[in-house]
């Protein structure tokens, strides 16, 4: 029996966030973790954003409505989390609310960003602090391959230059992130979503972390053994 088939006696983390750039596999990993922890899922639904396909095709012209849709969706999800069944041992989300500003700063013009910030500051919501953030990193080549493979209609117009900018923004954001315990995962050469060995090793690491910054790169460890 693998670790992914075992149910924990008691989960250490009550709120786990899985983050990373487009195509890195955060939603799929969040699903596996929630199942392993017998926890509840908190998922954003990109396919519900009516402006997203237009944004990927036309860029800045529809950036503001696309960004505001995500902002309202994410804050609503967090409000539901605060009202949810707290008897669930773990809640696992595939987004961190801080990433909303990350994308706003990347995609909006100066005037649009000022308006976005005014709206954000007036929203009345209490964002829970994660007990653990799992940041999935991957090369742009890996991200483009996975985006193509999963074949979402609204992602067909994504170009490589945009994925590069998103990946760079994530790397800068998490470079000095210290708002919560952080696990940085090299997801270029491992597949914790479809490979049980990779997932079990990652799951074991997740259960151990209670504080600090950590790195998960088993492929590198094997290479230098």
C-alpha positions as CSV (number, residue, x, y, z in Angstrom):
1,X,0.0,0.0,0.0
2,X,1.4,3.4,-1.0
3,X,1.4,6.5,1.1
4,X,-1.2,8.0,-1.2
5,X,-3.6,5.2,-0.2
6,X,-3.1,5.9,3.5
7,X,-5.3,8.3,5.4
8,X,-3.6,10.5,8.1
9,X,-4.5,10.1,11.7
10,X,-4.3,13.8,12.1
11,X,-3.3,16.4,9.6
12,X,-0.7,19.0,10.5
13,X,-1.9,21.7,8.2
14,X,-5.5,22.9,8.1
15,X,-5.2,25.2,5.1
16,X,-2.9,24.2,2.2
17,X,-2.5,26.3,-0.9
18,X,-1.0,24.9,-4.1
19,X,0.3,27.6,-6.5
20,X,2.3,28.0,-9.6
21,X,2.2,29.3,-13.2
22,X,-0.3,28.3,-15.9
23,X,-0.1,24.6,-16.8
24,X,2.1,23.5,-13.8
25,X,-0.6,21.1,-12.4
26,X,-1.7,22.9,-9.3
27,X,-5.4,22.0,-9.5
28,X,-4.7,18.3,-10.1
29,X,-2.2,18.2,-7.2
30,X,-4.7,20.0,-5.0
31,X,-7.3,17.3,-5.8
32,X,-4.8,14.5,-4.8
33,X,-3.8,16.2,-1.6
34,X,-7.4,16.8,-0.6
35,X,-8.2,13.1,-1.2
36,X,-5.2,11.9,0.8
37,X,-6.1,14.2,3.7
38,X,-9.8,13.5,3.5
39,X,-10.1,17.2,3.2
40,X,-12.2,19.8,1.3
41,X,-11.3,21.4,-2.0
42,X,-11.3,25.1,-2.7
43,X,-10.9,25.6,-6.5
44,X,-11.0,28.5,-8.8
45,X,-12.8,27.9,-12.1
46,X,-10.9,29.6,-14.9
47,X,-13.3,28.2,-17.5
48,X,-16.1,30.3,-15.9
49,X,-14.3,33.6,-16.7
50,X,-16.1,34.9,-19.9
51,X,-13.2,37.3,-20.6
52,X,-10.3,34.9,-20.4
53,X,-10.4,33.6,-23.9
54,X,-10.6,37.2,-25.2
55,X,-7.7,38.2,-23.0
56,X,-5.4,35.4,-24.3
57,X,-6.3,36.5,-27.9
58,X,-6.2,40.3,-27.5
59,X,-4.1,41.0,-24.5
60,X,-4.6,44.2,-22.6
61,X,-7.9,45.1,-24.3
62,X,-9.8,42.8,-22.0
63,X,-7.3,42.5,-19.2
64,X,-9.2,44.6,-16.6
65,X,-12.6,42.7,-16.8
66,X,-10.8,39.4,-16.8
67,X,-8.8,40.4,-13.7
68,X,-11.8,41.7,-11.9
69,X,-13.8,38.6,-12.6
70,X,-11.0,36.5,-11.0
71,X,-10.8,38.9,-8.0
72,X,-14.5,38.6,-7.2
73,X,-14.5,34.8,-7.8
74,X,-11.5,34.3,-5.5
75,X,-12.8,36.4,-2.7
76,X,-16.1,34.7,-2.9
77,X,-14.4,31.3,-2.6
78,X,-12.5,32.5,0.5
79,X,-15.7,33.7,2.0
80,X,-17.2,30.3,1.4
81,X,-14.1,28.7,3.0
82,X,-14.6,30.8,6.1
83,X,-18.2,29.6,6.3
84,X,-17.4,26.0,5.5
85,X,-17.4,22.9,7.7
86,X,-14.5,23.3,10.0
87,X,-14.7,19.7,11.0
88,X,-12.9,18.9,7.8
89,X,-9.3,18.2,8.8
90,X,-7.7,20.1,5.9
91,X,-8.8,22.5,3.2
92,X,-6.8,22.5,0.0
93,X,-7.0,25.4,-2.5
94,X,-5.5,25.7,-5.9
95,X,-4.9,29.5,-5.6
96,X,-3.4,32.0,-3.1
97,X,-5.2,35.3,-3.0
98,X,-1.9,37.2,-3.2
99,X,-1.5,35.9,-6.8
100,X,-4.4,38.2,-7.8
101,X,-2.2,41.3,-7.4
102,X,0.6,39.4,-9.1
103,X,-1.4,39.0,-12.3
104,X,-2.9,42.5,-12.0
105,X,0.5,44.1,-11.9
106,X,1.6,41.9,-14.8
107,X,-1.4,42.5,-17.1
108,X,-2.9,45.9,-16.3
109,X,-2.0,49.4,-17.5
110,X,-1.1,52.0,-14.8
111,X,-4.6,53.5,-14.9
112,X,-6.3,50.1,-14.8
113,X,-4.0,49.0,-11.9
114,X,-4.9,52.1,-9.9
115,X,-8.7,51.3,-10.4
116,X,-8.1,47.6,-9.5
117,X,-6.3,48.6,-6.3
118,X,-9.1,50.9,-5.3
119,X,-11.7,48.1,-5.8
120,X,-9.5,45.6,-4.0
121,X,-9.0,47.8,-1.0
122,X,-12.7,48.3,-0.7
123,X,-13.6,44.6,-0.7
124,X,-14.6,43.4,2.7
125,X,-13.2,39.9,3.1
126,X,-11.1,38.0,5.5
127,X,-8.4,36.0,3.7
128,X,-7.2,33.1,5.8
129,X,-3.5,32.6,6.2
130,X,-2.3,29.3,4.7
131,X,-0.6,26.8,7.0
132,X,1.5,25.8,4.0
133,X,2.0,27.1,0.5
134,X,3.2,24.6,-2.1
135,X,4.8,26.5,-5.0
136,X,5.2,24.4,-8.1
137,X,8.0,25.5,-10.5
138,X,8.6,24.2,-14.0
139,X,10.5,25.3,-17.1
140,X,8.6,27.2,-19.8
141,X,9.1,24.2,-22.1
142,X,7.4,21.9,-19.6
143,X,4.6,24.4,-19.1
144,X,3.9,24.9,-22.8
145,X,3.9,21.1,-23.3
146,X,1.4,20.6,-20.5
147,X,-0.8,23.5,-21.7
148,X,-1.0,21.9,-25.1
149,X,-1.6,18.4,-23.8
150,X,-4.5,19.3,-21.6
151,X,-6.2,21.1,-24.5
152,X,-8.4,23.6,-22.8
153,X,-10.2,25.7,-25.4
154,X,-9.7,29.0,-23.6
155,X,-5.9,28.4,-23.5
156,X,-5.4,27.8,-27.2
157,X,-4.3,31.4,-27.8
158,X,-1.7,31.5,-25.0
159,X,1.7,32.4,-26.4
160,X,5.1,31.4,-25.0
161,X,6.1,35.0,-24.2
162,X,3.2,35.4,-21.9
163,X,3.9,32.1,-20.1
164,X,7.5,33.3,-19.7
165,X,6.3,36.5,-18.0
166,X,4.0,34.6,-15.7
167,X,6.7,32.2,-14.6
168,X,9.1,35.0,-14.0
169,X,6.5,36.9,-11.9
170,X,5.9,33.8,-9.8
171,X,9.7,33.3,-9.3
172,X,10.1,36.9,-8.1
173,X,7.1,36.8,-5.8
174,X,8.2,33.6,-4.0
175,X,11.9,34.6,-3.9
176,X,11.4,36.4,-0.6
177,X,8.0,35.1,0.4
178,X,7.7,34.6,4.2
179,X,4.0,35.0,4.9
180,X,3.5,31.3,5.5
181,X,5.5,28.1,5.5
182,X,6.7,27.4,1.9
183,X,7.5,24.3,0.0
184,X,9.1,24.9,-3.4
185,X,8.7,22.0,-5.8
186,X,10.7,21.4,-9.0
187,X,7.9,20.1,-11.1
188,X,9.8,20.0,-14.4
189,X,11.3,16.5,-14.0
190,X,8.7,14.9,-11.6
191,X,5.0,14.3,-11.9
192,X,3.3,14.1,-8.5
193,X,-0.1,14.2,-10.2
194,X,0.3,10.9,-12.3
195,X,3.3,9.2,-10.7
196,X,2.5,7.6,-7.4
197,X,6.2,7.4,-6.3
198,X,6.7,11.1,-6.9
199,X,3.4,11.9,-5.2
200,X,4.1,9.7,-2.1
201,X,7.5,11.4,-1.6
202,X,5.9,14.8,-1.9
203,X,3.0,13.9,0.4
204,X,5.4,12.7,3.0
205,X,7.2,16.0,2.9
206,X,4.0,18.0,3.1
207,X,3.0,16.2,6.3
208,X,6.3,17.0,7.9
209,X,6.4,20.8,7.3
210,X,5.2,23.1,10.1
211,X,7.4,26.2,9.4
212,X,10.1,27.7,7.3
213,X,11.1,27.4,3.6
214,X,11.8,24.0,2.1
215,X,12.7,22.6,-1.3
216,X,11.5,19.4,-3.0
217,X,13.7,18.2,-5.9
218,X,14.1,14.4,-5.7
219,X,15.4,14.1,-9.3
220,X,18.4,16.3,-8.4
221,X,19.1,14.3,-5.3
222,X,19.2,11.1,-7.3
223,X,21.5,12.7,-10.0
224,X,24.1,13.7,-7.4
225,X,23.9,10.6,-5.2
